[in-house]
């Protein structure tokens, strides 16, 4: 009788181990979920950093004239009256725009 009880307990132990390692909700699924959570956490941190940078940029644009002026100068080419614009082109640098046409003279 004791031998049968021991055999049944061993079979139950094997069945539980199989369910733990192979079955649904087992270790493979747990590892997969942990990797998924890690990936999502990393992405969330990256997006939070980006959001903080954008929020700081918005705050600067709302309350600071210098930030607005700097952005206008950089993105829109703002030149104030009385300022002189100098563009430095390095030798051998490729330009995307063709050179300006020569000035027209009134000789005709």
Residue pairs with C-beta under 8 A, 6 or more apart in sequence:
19 26
20 26
20 27
21 27
21 28
22 28
57 67
60 67
61 67
61 68
61 71
69 78
72 78
73 79
79 85
89 95
